[in-house]
Amino acid sequence: MPAAVSKALPVHYNYTTTTNTKYWEDSDEVVIQSYEGGSGHCHNDKARKISSFLKSRFVLQNNLKVGSQITLQLKTMAEINTKFPSPNHDESLLLPPFSSQNLVQNLLHFNISSNSEAAYVMNLTLHKCEEKNPINGKLKYQFCATSLKDLLSFVGEKLGLKGLKAVSPPSASADSLSRYRVVSAKPLAAEGKLILCHRYGFPYAVFYCHQPAATRAFSVLLAAQKGRDQLLDTIAICHDETSTWSPDYIGFKALRVQPGTPICHFLHSQDLLWYLN
C-alpha cells in the first residue's frame, strides 16, 4: 500500500477538537492554491515558501531526457498527519457534512476560530472540492475522498480494477534545491489511464483526486550531484496540452513560459498516482 494512503488510515482519534493545525494548514497544495488565487492571504513567511516552491518541482518536458541536468526540491513542505475518520468510531458519525455550506458547523465542531489560518485552509479545501472546472475545461473527473472506501470506489469506477496500481514517491531527504541528472525516464501511464490524488488541509484526511486530459506519467530515475551520485526514484506528471490554461498557473510562473507549453511536475511523498499497467 502506498505510504500516502497508509498514513491516512483511521485510528482512534478525538475529532471534536484539533490542536495540531500546523500539521495540515501549511501543505504544498495550500501554497499552490493561495498563489494561484492571488488572495494576498499569505503572510511573508508563506510568501517566501511560495517563491521557493515555484523553483522546486516543475520542469519543461524537453528536459526529461537522459543526461539532462535539472534543479529541484522534491521534499514536501509539510507532512500532513491527519487520518480518515473511522467508520466504526461513534465520533465520526457526529462530524458535520463535508460541504462549504457547513463551514461554520465544521469550525465550531473542531473549535477553530473563523479568522484563523486554519479556517482559511478549511474553506479553501471545501471550495476546491466543489469547483466544477478547476483546469479550464481540461478536467475529466474530480472527487474529494474523505474515506478509504470513497477513494477506492472513485478510482475503481473511473479506471476499473483490472491491472490497477497505486504509488506514491518515497520521501526525499534534501529539503533545499538540489542538482540532479536524469538517469532514465520511462513511460508509466498513458493519457486516460491515470488519476492523481493530492492531500488537502482539513482536520481529517482529504484526498483531492482528478484526471486531467492530455496528461501522462513517467517513472524518472535521478542522480543527485553531490560528491558521488545518489539515485532517487521519482514520478513526473506531464501535461501535453495547456493552451487553454490560465496564465496564472504556478507551473508557467515557475518556468517562465506561456500557456500552450508542455510542462511537467514531480510528485512528492503525499501525492498519490493510480494507473493502469
C-alpha positions, 0 to 999 in steps of 0.5 A: 500500500502506498505510504500516502494512503497508509498514513491516512488510515483511521485510528482512534482519534478525538475529532471534536477538537484539533490542536495540531493545525500546523500539521495540515494548514501549511501543505504544498497544495495550500501554497499552490492554491493561495498563489494561484488565487492571488488572495494576498492571504499569505503572510511573508513567511508563506510568501517566501515558501511560495517563491521557493516552491515555484523553483522546486518541482516543475520542469519543461518536458524537453528536459526529461531526457537522459543526461539532462541536468535539472534543479529541484526540491522534491521534499514536501513542505509539510507532512500532513498527519491527519487520518480518515475518520473511522467508520466504526468510531461513534465520533465520526458519525457526529462530524458535520457534512463535508460541504462549504455550506457547513463551514461554520458547523465544521469550525465550531465542531473542531473549535477553530476560530473563523479568522484563523489560518486554519479556517482559511485552509478549511474553506479553501479545501471545501471550495476546491472540492466543489469547483466544477472546472478547476483546469479550464475545461481540461478536467475529466473527473474530480472527487474529494475522498474523505474515506478509504472506501470513497477513494477506492470506489472513485478510482475503481469506477473511473479506471476499473480494477483490472491491472490497477496500481497505486504509488506514491514517491518515497520521501526525499531527504534534501529539503533545499534545491538540489542538482540532479541528472536524469538517469532514465525516464520511462513511460508509466501511464498513458493519457486516460489511464491515470488519476492523481490524488493530492492531500488537502488541509482539513482536520481529517484526511482529504484526498483531492483526486482528478484526471486531467486530459492530455496528461501522462506519467513517467517513472524518472530515475535521478542522480543527485550531484553531490560528491558521488551520485545518489539515485532517487526514484521519482514520478513526473506528471506531464501535461501535453496540452495547456493552451487553454490554461490560465496564465496564472498557473504556478507551473508557467510562473515557475518556468517562465513560459506561456500557456500552450507549453508542455510542462511537467511536475514531480510528485512528492511523498503525499501525492498519490498516482493510480494507473493502469499497467 
